[in-house]
Amino acid sequence: MEIRPILSALLRSKTGAILVALQVAISLAILANALHIVNVRQAVAARPTGIEKEAEIVHIQVRHLVKVDHNAQLARQQAETDALRAVAGARSVAFTNQVPLSESGSASSVSADPKQIRPSATVAFYNSADSLVQTWGLKLAEGRDYRRDEVLDIDNDSDSNAFPKVVLVTRAMAAKIWPNAASAIGKRLYMGVGADSQSAEVIGVIERLQTPEGEVSEEGEWSMIVPMRLTNGYGTIFAIRAEPGQRERVTREAEAALRKANGPGNPIIMRIRPLEETRKIRYRADTSLSWMLITVSVLLLLITASGIVGMASLWVIQRRKQIGVRRALGARRLDILRYFITENILITSVGVATGVMLAIALNQFLVAQLGMARLPLAYLFSGALVFWGLGVAAVYGPAWRAASTSPAMATRST
Amino acid sequence: MFAYYFKLGVRSLRRNPALTALMILTLAVGVAASIATLTILHAMSSNPIPQKSDRLFTTVIDNGQLEGYNPNDDDPGNEQLSYIDAANLLQNAPAQRKAALYGVGMAIEPARADMAVISAQGMATSHDFFSMLDVPFLHGQPWSEADDKLGADVAVISSALSEKLFGAVNPVGQRIRINSFDYLITGVMDNFLPIPRFYRLIGGPGAFGQEEEVIVPLSNAVRHESGAQGSMSCRTKRDPGYQGLLKSECTWMQFWMETRSAADRAELQNWLDNYASEQRKLGRLKRQAKNQLYDVMQWLEHRKVVGNDNRLATYLAFGFLLLCLVNTIGLLLAKFSVRAAEVGIRRALGASRRDIFRQFLIETAVVGLAGAVLGLLLSYGALALIRMQSSQLKVVAHLDLQMLGMTLLLSLAAALLAGLLPTWRACQVTPAIQLKSQ
C-alpha cells in the first residue's frame, strides 16, 4: 500500500482532516496535563502520616464548659484517660494537643544555636504525657521514647519558663536543623532564638510524623514531640487505637465512658473523628479536582472518538462510488480497510505531533500561571499511543462498512 | 423569513436524528463543564458588599521583631493585629465606623434539659460591625454602644441557632447560656453570609464557611478572657496568662474600618503612618515596614481567595469547550454537505447566497438553543455534584441569573461559531453542477 495516493487525496480535501487532527491535538494536550495533575494529587494524598494502621485510630476532642485550675485539670484529664483505657478493645490511649492532617494546631520556631539571628525552622509542636510513639505506632529510627518521669506538667497561666529536658524529632526535621550531623541524638534543640530561649536534648528520632497542615513540601514532616502536659483551660484530644475491626464499637463506648467520667453536672462537648476521616477532609479538594479531571478526560476521549467516527463515516458515504470502482478493478476488502486505517493514522499523527507541542505549551502556561508541576515526557508518549489506538479503533467501523461495499451496488446508482 | 427559517431549523433537527443528537450533546457537555467551573470562579471572585467595598478597609501593621528581618524576603506573619494595635485603632482611627473581631468558641447550654450542649461558631466584635457590614436582622437589633463600654453579657444570634433553641418564637429579650454565663439576646440575624466571607478570612472556617452563629461584644469576650479560636501568631516571647496575651505582640485580631467616601483613604493612610511612627517612639513596630491598607476587593485579591485549582478547572473546561466546538464544526460539515442538492435547487430557483447563509446559520442557532437547554440541565446536575464535595463548595456552587444568561449566550455563540465554516461551505455550492449531477 502506497502512502502517496492517500496523501494526495487528503491534500485535495483538507478541511475534514484538519478538523480531526485538531481534535486529536486539543484532546492530547488536555488529557496529558489532566492525567499528570491527577497523578500528582493522588501521590500527595497517599503520603503516609507516619501513623501505623490508620484505620484503627480515632481521635476524640473533649471540651469542658468550666475552666478549672491547673491541678484540677490534671486530675480531670487523668480520670478521662483512665476511663478510656478501661474501654474493652481500646488497645492504647494517649492525649495529644493536635492531630496530623487536621489542619489546625500549633507550631513553634526552633534553632540549632541560640546565637543564630533567625530560627532554623518552624515545626509542628506536638505535646503529650503519654507515649504517642506507642499509641500512634510511630517508628523510632534512632534513640528512645521518653519515660514517664521525663514528662513535665506546666501551668499555662503562670510558669512560662519551664520546659522539659528531652524532646523527640522527626528525621526530616533533624535533617533540616542539623544538615551535616550523622545523628541528631544528643543534640540540643532551642525554642526560638536569643540567650533566654529554652532548650531540650534530642533523645529520639522518629522516622516520620506529618504536621497538622501536612504541607506538600518537605515542611510537611517537620514535627517534634515534647513530653509535657500543658493546662490551657478547656480540654484536650485523646488518641485511641482500637483492636483491629473494633474501632466503631470502641468509639461508641469511649464516648459514653467520657460522659460518665465527667458526670452529669459537668457537660462536655466532644468532637469525634476517625483518622481516616481526617485524612479524607484534608485531601478533599485534591480528590474533587481529580474526579473532575478524570470526568473531563473520559468525555474528551469519547468526543474525539465520536468526531473521528463521524468524519470517517462521512468520507465513506462521499467516496462510495470510488470505492466501488476500486473494488471492481480488483482491490480486495483488505485494501479498502487498509486505505482508511492508513489515512487515519496519517491524520492522527499530525494531530499527535501538534498535540505534543500544544501539551507542552499548556503545561508551560500552567506552571507559570498556577504553579503546577512540570509535565514528564512519559505522559506525552503514552498520550500519543492512546490517540493512535483510539484513532484506529474509531475508524475501524466505518472502514469495515466501506470495505463491505459491493462493487456492483456502488457503481450502479447515481 | 426569520420565523420560517427557524421552523425549518427545528424540522431539520429531526432529519438526521443521530447526528443532531450527537451535536447537541457535544455542545451541551462542553457548555456545562465551562459553566459549572465558571460559576464557582464567578462566585469566589464576586464582590461581597458592592455598595461600599471601596470604603471598607482593613490594615496590616507589621509588629514583628527586628532581629533577622529581611524586608525583601520575609514571612508576612498571619496578617492580623495585636490587641494593642486593635485597641488603639478602635479608640483613635479617623473612620466613621470601626470594628475589631476575633473567633470565639462557644458552648451553648440549651434551657431544655433534653438537649445536649451545643458547640457553636462564635465571634467577638463591637456594635459598629453590624451597621458597617449591613447585617440584616430578622428580629431586634445589635447591642448598644453602652453595652460595648460595659462589656455587657449581650449576644446577637443567627436565625438557624434561634430556631434550634427557641423554635419559631422571637427570642429577643430572652437569655441564652454561653460558656457558663447568661447572655441577653438583643437581635437575630437573617442569613448573614457574605460570599466570600471577606471580614474574617484568616482562621476560622475560611472564605466560604458557614454563617456566624453567635456574636458577642469584644469587650465582653475580653472580660471573660475568651481565648481566640482561629489563628494566632506569636513571634516574640509573651507573659503567661490572658493579661499577658493582651499586652503581647501576638497577632490574632482582624480589623475593619468604614470611611465616608473612598477618597478618605489617603487621610486614613496618613493617620496610620503617624500612628506607627508614634508607636516606634514607644519602642514598638521596629521593622519600619509599610502600613498596608486594603479595601475589600484588594484584600480578597491579596489573600488569594480564588484558589489556583479553581482557575485550573476553569481553564481546562474551556479547553474542553474548544474541543467540543471543533467537533461540532465537523458534524455540521457532515450534516450540511449531504444537503448540497437542496442548496443547488434553492439557488437555481433564485435564492441568493445571503439567503442560504441566513437559513443555515439560523438552523445552527436552533442547534445552539437546544444545546443551551440541555447544557443548562447538565450544569445544574454538575453543580449539584460539586456541592456535595464540601461545605465550602456548597456556598459557591449556585447558578445565579447572570450565569444563566451566560449559559445561553455561550451555547449560542459556540454553535454559531461552529456553524460559520460549514455554512460558508454550503453557500459555495454551484447550482449548475448540483443540478447536472441529479
Interface residues (C-beta under 8 A of the other chain):
Chain A: T15 G16 L19 V20 L22 Q23 I26 S27 A29 I30 N33 A34 I37 R63 L65 V66 S109 I117 R118 P119 N156 D157 S158 D159 S160 G192 V193 G194 D196 N232 G233 Y234 P267 I268 I269 R271 R284 A285 T287 S288 L289 M292 L293 V296 L299 L300 I303 T304 S306 G307 G310 M311 S313 L314 I317 Q318 L362 L366 Q369 L370 G371 M372 T414
Chain B: L19 L22 T26 V29 A33 T37 E67 G68 G105 A107 E109 A116 V117 I118 S119 N179 S180 G227 R235 K237 R238 D239 P240 G241 Y242 G244 G307 N308 D309 R311 L312 A313 Y315 L316 A317 G319 F320 L322 L323 C324 V326 N327 I329 G330 L331 L333 A334 S337 V338 I386 Q389 S390 L393 L421 R425 S437
